[in-house]
Amino acid sequence: MNEQNDQNIQINWPVAEGRYQIGNKDSPIAVCTNASIDEINLDLKKVAILGKCVTENIGIEKIIQNIVSNPNIRYLILCGRQSKGHFVSQAIESLKKNGIDSKKRIIGALGNMPYLRNIDESLIDRFREQVEMINIEGETNSQKIGKIIEEIISKGKTEKFKGEEIKIEKIEEIQAKAKEFIADPNGYFLIFIDRERKKIIVEHYQNGQIQKRIAGDNAKEIGDTISQLNLIGNFEETKEHSMYLGRELQKAELALKEGLDFEQDQELKLNILNKKEPKKNPTDEYGWFD
């Protein structure tokens, strides 16, 4: 690994986006907190990367990419709360021990979706060879995790993984832009909230005359009903109109649940003063923990 490659790590690493914190890129230690997010606080000067992973497929793929693209990392600590039904730590250990089968399924993984279909098998092989696993899943005590990190560091300087430089091909990023509005030939929708009944109301109009009135509790059931009634026209911007309705219905649902003012085509105004106090339970991703 030459000086130019070291500079590339400092500038371009990590290569895969995710919910993580970057520490000392020269550290030999990466930490996966499973479904835990901000309840584990470690000295970032002593770890290369600290982040969560809640799925046994795409999440693990990102871990693999970020580790193999930094040969300094030689240890992966698995800690934090388990994400329900995904068994991430068990899947990573199974990957290290068994690899993948012909369908790119992690052999021996217990989760429902342990398929690594978006990365090359050579990266998986490199990952299995490069890092040693330290599985303390369920541990959320920062001091105890920090002690393990200290023990690794105390062993002395860990050599970088010796192998060819790994280059991760990034998917091209497309700049989003809105299209010019085209009216739906089937008519238009008015969306509002009935506070007294605690319902979302959608009215469908054609030529200025109301045709249908739909009442529902949430965005999904109203969206499904609009689809079943074929109220959206088949025209150049059918998909865009459907997406627009989905956005507005989701806003209406949020406003109904949180007591916010809702006006179609306008941004929701969050009432910070009435914001609910966060739960005192440890933070985790989507409530996915056992």
Secondary structure by P-SEA (a helix, b strand, c coil): ccaaaaaaaaccccccccccccccccccbbbbcccccccccccccccccccccccccaaaaaaaaaaaacccccbbbbbcccccccaaaaaaaaaaccccccccccccccccccccccccaaaaaaaaaccccccccccccaaaaaaaaaaaaaccccccccccbbbbbbcbbbbbbbcccccccccbbbbbbcccccbbbbbbbccccccbbbbbccaaaaaaaaaaaccccccccaaaaaaaaaaaaaaaaaaaaacccccccccccccccccccccccccccccccc
